[in-house]
Amino acid sequence: MGAEGDGGESRLFFLFFFFSGFCSLVYQVVWLRVAMAAFGVTTPLISIVLSVFMAGLALGSWGGGRLVRRSGKRPAAFFVRVYGATELAIGVSGLVVVRLLGAGRGLLAGSWGSAGHYLASGSWIALVMLPFCTCMGATFPLAMAGIRRARSFSFLYVANVLGATAGTLGSAFVFIELMGFRKTVWLAAGLNAMVAVAAFAFAPGAAGPANESRRPEQAAEKGATDGWLPALLFVSGLASLGMEVVWTRQFVPFMGPVVYTFAAMLAVYLAATAAGSRIYRIRVRRKSTDRRNLALAAGCCALLPLLAADPEISLPHRVIVGALRVLAGVGAFCGVLGFLTPMLVDRWSGGDADRAGRAYAVNAVGCILGPLLAGFVLLPEFGERWTLVLLAVPFFVFGLGGARWLLAGSVALSVVLVGATRDFETLYPDAEVRRDHTATVIAAGAGMNKMLLINGVGITSLTPITKMMVHLPLAWLERPPRKVLVVCFGMGTSFRSALAWGAEVTTVDLVPSVPPLFGFFHSDGVALLGSPRARVVIDDGRRFLERTAEVFDAIVVDPPPPVEAAGSSLLYSAEFYEAAKRRLRPGGMLAQWLPQGERIVVSSIAQALRREFSDIRVFPPVEAHGLHFLASNGAMARNSGAELAARVPPGAAGDMLEWGPAATVEAQFELMLRGEMTLDTVIDADRGAPALTDDRPVNEYYFLRRLGRGAAYFVR
């Protein structure tokens, strides 16, 4: 595949870049997750990590190209050795970056302001990640210079993207579940070291002159003077990464907010890109392709997600069907970009490593800006549909002057796609819809059938369970609560119940648009938000606990469903409970709600709690399914329903019984007390389960175990 001239040399470098791409995506997945655990699951933080990653690629591509140009007369063996040293340096990252990012959590803990925290954490992330990401970017120009016979950028690009696809699927579906994050990056580090050793061993055989050929593979003399090529490279990077943000909001409702949804989207993106690049490699020997026609095709295909994510197209909501929607929606666009991007780099560089490095850097800069533009500017203002349109428009501009029939056809099809398709919120015509840089939020329904949807996923409902998350632990306290923290706002029911106790209540939620919808779900919501005892903080719950110096009588945690949602383990892990424990007063209590989950997940979370708290009680809910955990580092009294009821003030009692199901406060408590189970019983549901930690997020990675034994291992 892609071999030409010296077949052995070609195959060797193809393998080098396959494994290099594999490792790079493994690092990106793990580093992002470790940074989230250390500094918060917030959109700005995620943008910082991805921007640093892409900035490193851009800087490395540019710097590597300059090194090649300044080292002009050196033999190919020199560049092969430098390439090997670069791969070895990348491998070192697998041993140190995870540790350094984790160390940053302790260094930056404290009462930083929000802007100060982002500045400090962003600086630390850049300091830790940027050198290694720069090495990743430098591999392209170094390898091009080290191959003795002329090779195009696309030759290495195909291998790299195929490796990235394998890295995405391997890390998400196999390695992290089996080994955890740390050992997964150790595996990648070993592969980088293997590539480095192979490159050093090959270097003596590359004794000829470096590849200084300027011979283009597709009319490079003409292409190198086309000023449109760098601009189109920039736009393709900006649009493709900006559209990834949009695709997440469009397709998650059909596949669920789980790790495998995002992995499937990224895998389709990379696999289609690799297919397009491979087609370019085949076609490049036969005939030229007008970049204007490709730009028109990209602009039209960019709008296909409007059709694939149309909720009025009735299909089963299953992961496989959802993956087919993703493939139909984004596959064609990514395939066109897979053809277009290496073609533009080849034409601009003409086989010159320095020019190729600069061209790839331009594309990477677009990739940095795309998610920022889409997430923070376009989506909050225009929504998914018109953000896609705005990102597609530049392709049509670059396509002007192309084939008239293609221009007319692509414009006509685009008009049909925009005008005839529907968005997810059209399913709820009377709903309140809000958008921000984090999510699209829908509040719909009436009476007790109201719904809250985040990016199309149902988050919660009006249920007495969310009331008892608060009333049970507050009634168990030996003295009336003064300060309460509610992690995750949802419909605001738990927040409202805590205020009924007369305490100062702080609530933390990740999505800015969620708390303003409080009045939709509760008639007194607007008034309660204005209470001097109420405080709403838009932040990651764990990051808030790490930054604040406050202490609370009770901390109530209600992570958004499902239990296996991507990132949710950061609110169930031993490290999270350690942070929460530090923010509790002596005798204070943590209340953790856990919906229905696999036995291994329930056991794993119970063990994580036992690591940090000395006394833990487990109760069933007042209706439906799930478990209430109460945890304290002081011995909890064995209270009866009557004793708990006597501690409930009148306002809280009225709130507690508002939706039943019992007629009295005492009876409501007794419903839960009668079903109490021991912690050992919960843990023994799966004795082989490890404690849930940041490194082993058992709840999020489940593909292999469900594949092997089915998904019937649940507890109620």
MIVO-181466 format. One record per residue (C-alpha): residue in three letters; x, y, z. Coordinates in steps of 0.02 Angstrom, whole numbers, plus 50000, padded with zeros to 5 digits. Example, Ala and Ser with C-alpha at 12.3 -4.5 7.8 and 13.67 -1.06 7.14 Angstrom:
BEGIN
ALA506154977550390
SER506844994750357
***
This chain:
BEGIN
MET500005000050000
GLY500815016249944
ALA502475007749904
GLU503475014549759
GLY505285014449702
ASP506265006449841
GLY504874995149906
GLY505754990250068
GLU506105008250116
SER504315013150074
ARG503554999150175
LEU504685003150323
PHE504225021550329
PHE502405017050303
LEU502505006250460
PHE503435019950553
PHE502035032250521
PHE500655019650553
PHE501315016550729
SER501695034950753
GLY499895039450712
PHE499275025650826
CYS500285032150973
SER499815050350943
LEU497945046850957
VAL498215036051111
TYR499145050451192
GLN497825063051141
VAL496405052651215
VAL497305049051378
TRP498075066351403
LEU496405074751377
ARG495585063551505
VAL496975065451633
ALA496925084351612
MET495045084151639
ALA495285074551801
ALA496625086651859
PHE495895103351806
GLY494025100951771
VAL492815094451640
THR492465111451565
THR492365116851384
PRO493745129951401
LEU494905117051479
ILE494555104451341
SER494885118051213
ILE496545122051297
VAL497135104051289
LEU496645101651107
SER497365118551058
VAL499035114551141
PHE499055097751050
MET498715105550880
ALA499875120350915
GLY501265107950947
LEU500925099250781
ALA500965116050691
LEU502545121750777
GLY503405105050747
SER502945104550563
TRP503595122150537
GLY505155119550642
GLY505545102650567
GLY505425110050393
ARG506635124050438
LEU507855111450511
VAL507805101650349
ARG508115117350246
ARG509555123350354
SER510355106050355
GLY510215105250166
LYS511775095450114
ARG511735082450251
PRO511455064350199
ALA509795055350217
ALA510495045150362
PHE510625060950467
PHE508775064750448
VAL508305046650482
ARG509285047350646
VAL508485063950694
TYR506795056350653
GLY507205041350765
ALA507735052950907
THR506105062450887
GLU505085046450901
LEU506085041751056
ALA505695058751133
ILE503845056051096
GLY503965039351184
VAL504665047851339
SER503025057651346
GLY502115041451382
LEU503125039651542
VAL503055057451608
VAL501565067551542
VAL500205058451640
ARG501205060351800
LEU501585078751769
LEU499765082951728
GLY499225074151887
ALA500535083751986
GLY499805099951919
ARG498185095952009
GLY499065097552176
LEU500125112552125
LEU498615122652067
ALA497375117452202
GLY496705132152302
SER495555146952289
TRP496035153152116
GLY494805163952023
SER494085156051866
ALA495155166251745
GLY496685163651853
HIS496385144951860
TYR496245143651670
LEU497825154051648
ALA498805143751773
SER498145126751714
GLY498355131451531
SER500145136851563
TRP500515120551653
ILE499715110051515
ALA500715119351382
LEU502325117151481
VAL502025098451499
MET501285093951329
LEU501965106351202
PRO503745099551185
PHE503115082051146
CYS501735087851028
THR503055098250937
CYS504055082250912
MET502505073950838
GLY502305087950711
ALA504155087350663
THR504075069150608
PHE503305073150437
PRO504655084650365
LEU506055074350445
ALA505425058150369
MET505165066250198
ALA506975072150201
GLY507595055150259
ILE506805045150118
ARG508085045149979
ARG506905044249832
ALA505595057849810
ARG504045054849915
SER502495065349931
PHE501735070950095
SER500215060350055
PHE501235044250063
LEU501585047050248
TYR499895055150280
VAL498945039350230
ALA499975028750350
ASN499805041250491
VAL497915042750476
LEU497685023850466
GLY498725022250625
ALA497705035950708
THR496115026350667
ALA496825010650745
GLY497405020550897
THR495675027850922
LEU494795011150913
GLY496135001651009
SER496195013751155
ALA494315015951170
PHE493754998051142
VAL495194987551210
PHE496704994651300
ILE495965006951425
GLU494674994351483
LEU496004980951507
MET497454991351573
GLY496865008551626
PHE497555025051565
ARG499335024051633
LYS499755006951561
THR498935011551396
VAL500155026051373
TRP501575014451425
LEU501075003251281
ALA501125018151163
ALA502825023151233
GLY503475005751196
LEU502875006951016
ASN503725023850995
ALA505335016351063
MET505165001850940
VAL504995014050795
ALA506505023950857
VAL507595008350868
ALA507045002950694
ALA507455020250625
PHE509195020150703
ALA509485002650633
PHE508915008150460
ALA509945024250458
PRO511595016650397
GLY510665009750246
ALA510065027250202
ALA511815032550156
GLY511345042049999
PRO510935060449983
ALA509415067550069
ASN507825069249968
GLU508075086549895
SER506965083449746
ARG505725097049704
ARG504865085549580
PRO502985087149606
GLU501845072349596
GLN500445083449531
ALA500975099149437
ALA501985106149581
GLU502785119849478
LYS501065127249448
GLY500365122949620
ALA501795130249717
THR501385147449650
ASP499515146149683
GLY499185157849829
TRP497485149749860
LEU498255133349920
PRO498805138750096
ALA497165147950121
LEU496165132550073
LEU497255121850187
PHE496885133650331
VAL495005133550295
SER494935114550280
GLY495765112550451
LEU494655125750530
ALA493045118950456
SER493375100550489
LEU493805102750674
GLY492415115650697
MET491175103550621
GLU491725089850741
VAL491015100450883
VAL489375101950788
TRP489305083350748
THR489445079250933
ARG487845088750969
GLN486965081350818
PHE487345062850838
VAL487465060051027
PRO485545059251041
PHE485565043850929
MET487045034751009
GLY487115040851189
PRO488405051751279
VAL489645037551302
VAL491485035451261
TYR491095024051116
THR490015037051031
PHE491445049351023
ALA492665035550975
ALA491505029950834
MET491355047750768
LEU493235050250773
ALA493545033250693
VAL492345037150550
TYR493205053950529
LEU494935046150521
ALA494465030750419
ALA493565041150288
THR495045053150284
ALA496225038450257
ALA495115031650118
GLY495115048550031
SER496995049850048
ARG497215032449976
ILE496115036649827
TYR497195052049800
ARG498765041149804
ILE498015030249667
ARG497315044349561
VAL498855055449575
ARG499785044849448
ARG498405046049319
LYS497665063349303
SER497555080149387
THR496065085549494
ASP495465103549500
ARG495525109649681
ARG493995120649644
ASN492925105549605
LEU493515097049764
ALA493085112649865
LEU491315112349794
ALA491125093949837
ALA491755097350014
GLY490515111650038
CYS489045101049983
CYS489565085750084
ALA489805096550238
LEU487905098550246
LEU487495079950240
PRO487435078650432
LEU485825089050423
LEU485015074250336
ALA485875060250433
ALA485425068250601
ASP483635072650553
PRO482595065650699
GLU481065064250587
ILE481945050150494
SER481305036250604
LEU482635023150644
PRO482965012850801
HIS484015021950931
ARG485415009350939
VAL487295011850934
ILE487505002550769
VAL486125012450685
GLY486835028250759
ALA488555023850690
LEU487765021650518
ARG487005038950536
VAL488735045850575
LEU489505036750427
ALA488155043250310
GLY488305060750380
VAL490165063850392
GLY490995050150288
ALA490865058950120
PHE491505075650186
CYS492975067450275
GLY493365057250120
VAL493435073050014
LEU494565081550142
GLY495655066050147
PHE495915068249960
LEU496035087149964
THR497235090050110
PRO498715079450052
MET498435085249872
LEU498595103449927
VAL500155099750030
ASP500945090049887
ARG500575103749762
TRP501225117349876
SER502805107749927
GLY503245098449767
GLY504085085249876
ASP505095098349973
ALA505105094050159
ASP505235112250216
ARG503735117950113
ALA502745102550165
GLY503075106450348
ARG502475124350327
ALA500925118850232
TYR500455106050365
ALA500745119250499
VAL499495130750412
ASN498215116650414
ALA498555113250598
VAL498295131650643
GLY496575130450563
CYS496255115050668
ILE496665125050825
LEU495465139150785
GLY494025128650718
PRO493365121450882
LEU493565138350969
LEU492595147450834
ALA491215134250826
GLY491055131151013
PHE491185148751083
VAL490505159650942
LEU489465150850811
LEU488505137450907
PRO487885148651049
GLU487325161650923
PHE486685151550775
GLY486415133450830
GLU486965117550742
ARG486105120050573
TRP486745137450532
THR488465134050607
LEU488675120050480
VAL488105131650342
LEU489315145350394
LEU490765133150403
ALA490315126150231
VAL490165142950142
PRO492065145750120
PHE492185129650020
PHE490925136349896
VAL491935152449884
PHE493515142549845
GLY492505132549718
LEU492045147649612
GLY492725145049438
GLY492535126249449
ALA491435115549336
ARG489795124549309
TRP488735108849320
LEU489565104349486
LEU489315121949554
ALA487475121949506
GLY487175104449571
SER488065106949737
VAL487165123349771
ALA485475115649728
LEU485775100449839
SER486365111549980
VAL484795122049972
VAL483745106149982
LEU484755099550131
VAL484575115750227
GLY482735118550186
ALA482005101050195
THR482825094050353
ARG482375096750535
ASP483345098950699
PHE483115089050859
GLU482205102850951
THR480825102850820
LEU480185087250908
TYR479695098751051
PRO478785113450971
ASP478295121851135
ALA479965119251221
GLU481175132151288
VAL482835130351198
ARG484465138051257
ARG486195136551183
ASP487915140351252
HIS489715135151222
THR489425118851317
ALA487765112051256
THR486055114351178
VAL484775113151318
ILE482915109151295
ALA481575110851429
ALA479955102851371
GLY478335094851431
ALA476995099451557
GLY476485094851734
MET477445080051804
ASN477975074951628
LYS479225088951604
MET480915084251529
LEU482665091551530
LEU483755086851381
ILE485595091151361
ASN486185089151181
GLY484655078551150
VAL484935066651297
GLY483635065751436
ILE484475070451600
THR483155069651736
SER481305070551776
LEU480185076951915
THR480345063052043
PRO480375061752234
ILE482055052852218
THR482905069552187
LYS482075076552344
MET482625062052453
MET484425064152393
VAL484405079552505
HIS483135075952642
LEU483905059252695
PRO485675065652730
LEU485115082252805
ALA483935073352924
TRP485355061952976
LEU486475076353030
GLU486585078653218
ARG486325097453202
PRO485335107953077
PRO486335110952918
ARG487085128152889
LYS487935125652720
VAL487495112852586
LEU488305109352418
VAL487315101352275
VAL488395095052132
CYS487405095251968
PHE485885106451955
GLY484745096951834
MET482955102951854
GLY483445110952019
THR482385099352127
SER483795094652248
PHE484355112852257
ARG482565118052298
SER482405104552431
ALA484025109952515
LEU483415128052523
ALA481855121852613
TRP482985117652762
GLY483455135952785
ALA485275132652746
GLU486455142152631
VAL486485131652472
THR487805131752336
THR487485122052176
VAL488745118452040
ASP488315114251861
LEU489365112851704
VAL488095119751580
PRO487725138551592
SER485995136851512
VAL485315124351639
PRO485015134851798
PRO484045148751705
LEU482745135451660
PHE482365132551845
GLY480745142551829
PHE480125131151689
PHE480135116051806
HIS479635124451970
SER478465139251986
ASP479495146652127
GLY481145143852037
VAL481475161951988
ALA481135168052165
LEU482255154652241
LEU483695159352125
GLY483565176852195
SER483665171052376
PRO485165177652474
ARG485435159652534
ALA485595153052355
ARG487175152852250
VAL487395145352077
VAL489145141752014
ILE489475137051832
ASP490945125351844
ASP491465107251849
GLY490945100152018
ARG492605092052053
ARG493595107452000
PHE492515117752118
LEU492935106152263
GLU494775107352222
ARG494755126452213
THR493595131452355
ALA494125133852536
GLU492335132152599
VAL491725117652705
PHE489955110552703
ASP488825100752818
ALA488255090052671
ILE488785087352492
VAL487455079852378
VAL488085072152215
ASP486915067552072
PRO487935064651912
PRO486945065451750
PRO486395048751679
PRO486795036351610
VAL488045029251735
GLU489205025251590
ALA489165043051519
ALA490845049451458
GLY491755058451598
SER490505053251732
SER491775042551823
LEU492635058551880
LEU491135060951996
TYR491185042952058
SER493045039752081
ALA494055037852240
GLU494985053852196
PHE493345063452187
TYR492785056752355
GLU494465061852428
ALA494185079652367
ALA492395079752436
LYS492965072952605
ARG494145087852627
ARG492685099852605
LEU491565092052739
ARG491415098452917
PRO491755086053057
GLY490215075053062
GLY489735080752887
MET488985068952760
LEU489165064852576
ALA487595058852486
GLN487895049752322
TRP486475044452209
LEU486835029952091
PRO485555024851959
GLN485405006851903
GLY487074999951845
GLU488054984151809
ARG488564974151961
ILE490404977551928
VAL490064996251920
VAL489044996752081
SER490364986452172
SER491754997252101
ILE490945013552160
ALA490565006152331
GLN492405001352351
ALA492945018852300
LEU491835025952438
ARG492535013652565
ARG494295019552525
GLU493895037152586
PHE492495035652716
SER492415025352875
ASP490515023652888
ILE489395020852735
ARG487545016852730
VAL486605010852577
PHE484735013352548
PRO483495009952409
PRO482515024452332
VAL480705028652369
GLU480235023252193
ALA480965015252037
HIS482775009252050
GLY484525014352103
LEU485425016852268
HIS485715030752394
PHE487435030452477
LEU487725040552636
ALA489555042152684
SER490395050152835
ASN492025048852929
GLY491075048953093
ALA489975034853154
MET488185037353095
ALA486805033953221
ARG485515020353186
ASN484015032053172
SER482215026753153
GLY480985034953034
ALA480175044053180
GLU481855050853241
LEU482295057253067
ALA480565064853044
ALA480735074453207
ARG482255083753136
VAL481375089652977
PRO480785107852985
PRO479005111752923
GLY479565119452758
ALA480655104452717
ALA479255092452767
GLY478075100752644
ASP479375099552506
MET479735081352548
LEU477915075952533
GLU477495086852382
TRP477585072052262
GLY477375057852388
PRO477355043252379
ALA477035041852568
ALA475755052252663
THR476895056952810
VAL478725061452830
GLU479015046652946
ALA478235034452822
GLN479295041752681
PHE480895038552779
GLU480305021052827
LEU480115016552644
MET481995018452628
LEU482545012152799
ARG481634995552778
GLY482654991352624
GLU484374996052692
MET485774984452637
THR487544982552700
LEU489014989452602
ASP489794972052596
THR488224965552509
VAL488414978952375
ILE490284975752353
ASP490024956952345
ALA488894959152194
ASP490534957552097
ARG491994952552206
GLY493234954252063
ALA492824972452031
PRO494224985052062
ALA493895001252155
LEU493405014752032
THR494845027052011
ASP495335040351886
ASP496505027751806
ARG495215013751797
PRO493515021251751
VAL492595004651757
ASN490895012151722
GLU491395020751559
TYR492375006851473
TYR491344991051459
PHE491444984851279
LEU492454969051309
ARG491544963151465
ARG489834965751386
LEU490434957351228
GLY491034942651330
ARG489604939951450
GLY488134950751395
ALA487404965851483
ALA486224956951603
TYR487274959651759
PHE486314973551844
VAL485754977352021
ARG484224987252070
***
